[in-house]
Amino acid sequence: MQFRELLNDDDAVSPVIGVILMVAITVILAAVIGAFVLGFGGGGPSAPTASWDTTEGLDASDNVDNVTFELTNTGDEIESDALSVGGDTTATLPTGLPDELSAGDTIEVDIPSGASEGDSVTIVWSKDGSSSTLATHELSAGGV
């Protein structure tokens, strides 16, 4: 075999590279599918499932004084330290809630002055970087 012929003979390069790429793609694809199937994708905790009823408490001049959120049905007990109030108002959770809420428990949120009709009050669950709105109430009576 001549030296020049050896330098120009590249017949086996393409098939070898093709096989290496196909093996690499197969390994990566198997790892991704395995991670999804085995649940290694992370994600974080899932929000508790719950049903809520809401009612407005009115003051003497028919303005919203508070909103009561009643937990009517829950699949899991809900840790109260994972809850907060959100929405259009600056309301906060009341103190003295039990450590875990279950069906029949209520949360009475005082509505601060300045809230108006159409503003929303929400109960938000947050834990380990995950968050979800559990309940929303839109104020229907006049502002406070």
HELIX and SHEET records of a PDB file:
HELIX    1   1 PHE A    3  ASN A    8  1                                   6    
HELIX    2   2 VAL A   13  LEU A   38  1                                  26    
HELIX    3   3 SER A   80  ALA A   82  5                                   3    
SHEET    1   A 3 ALA A  50  LEU A  58  0                                        
SHEET    2   A 3 VAL A  64  THR A  74 -1                                        
SHEET    3   A 3 THR A 106  ASP A 110 -1                                        
SHEET    1   B 2 ILE A  78  GLU A  79  0                                        
SHEET    2   B 2 GLU A 100  LEU A 101 -1                                        
SHEET    1   C 3 LEU A  83  GLY A  87  0                                        
SHEET    2   C 3 SER A 120  LYS A 127 -1                                        
SHEET    3   C 3 SER A 130  GLU A 138 -1                                        
END                                                                             
